[in-house]
Every structure is written in structure tokens, then in C-alpha cells.
């Protein structure tokens, strides 16, 4: 995942408070990908309320 790279680039601009939301298991057969992505979006929206 590119999380570490993004954190380093943000740190160059003085941004140190970074949160990562990862949606996993998208590459597995038989998994409801749309539901996983929807849960990731829901978590993102919840975190954005406290931003």
C-alpha cells in the first residue's frame, strides 16, 4: 500500500496528522466487493465528521 509514501510526501509539507482507511479482501473470489467499498465510504464519512 502507498500509505508510507503518502505520509512522507505530506510530511515534506508539514502535514503529520494523517489517517488511513484501508478496504481489504477486494481481490478474493466470492466477496461482496460493493459492500466492502460501501463500508469503507461509510467509515470515511464518519471520520470526516470529526475532522
C-alpha positions in Angstrom: 0.0 0.0 0.0 1.2 3.5 -0.7 0.4 4.8 2.8 4.0 5.2 3.8 4.9 7.1 0.6 1.9 9.5 1.1 2.9 10.1 4.7 6.4 11.0 3.7 5.2 13.4 1.0 2.7 15.0 3.4 5.5 15.4 6.0 7.5 17.4 3.5 4.7 19.9 3.5 4.4 19.9 7.3 1.3 17.6 7.5 1.8 15.0 10.1 -1.7 14.1 11.2 -2.7 11.6 8.5 -5.3 8.8 8.8 -5.6 5.8 6.5 -8.7 3.9 5.7 -8.0 0.5 4.1 -10.5 -1.6 2.4 -9.1 -5.2 2.3 -10.1 -8.5 0.7 -11.1 -6.9 -2.6 -9.1 -9.5 -4.5 -10.9 -12.6 -3.1 -13.4 -14.6 -5.0 -16.9 -14.7 -3.6 -16.6 -11.5 -1.6 -19.2 -8.8 -1.9 -16.8 -6.0 -3.2 -19.6 -3.4 -3.4 -20.4 -3.9 0.3 -16.8 -3.7 1.3 -16.4 -0.4 -0.6 -19.6 0.9 0.8 -18.4 0.2 4.3 -15.1 2.0 3.5 -17.0 5.0 2.3 -19.2 5.0 5.4 -16.2 4.9 7.6 -14.6 7.8 5.7 -17.8 9.8 6.1 -17.8 9.1 9.8 -14.2 10.2 10.2 -14.8 13.3 8.1 -17.5 14.5 10.6 -14.7 14.7 13.3 -12.2 16.4 11.0 
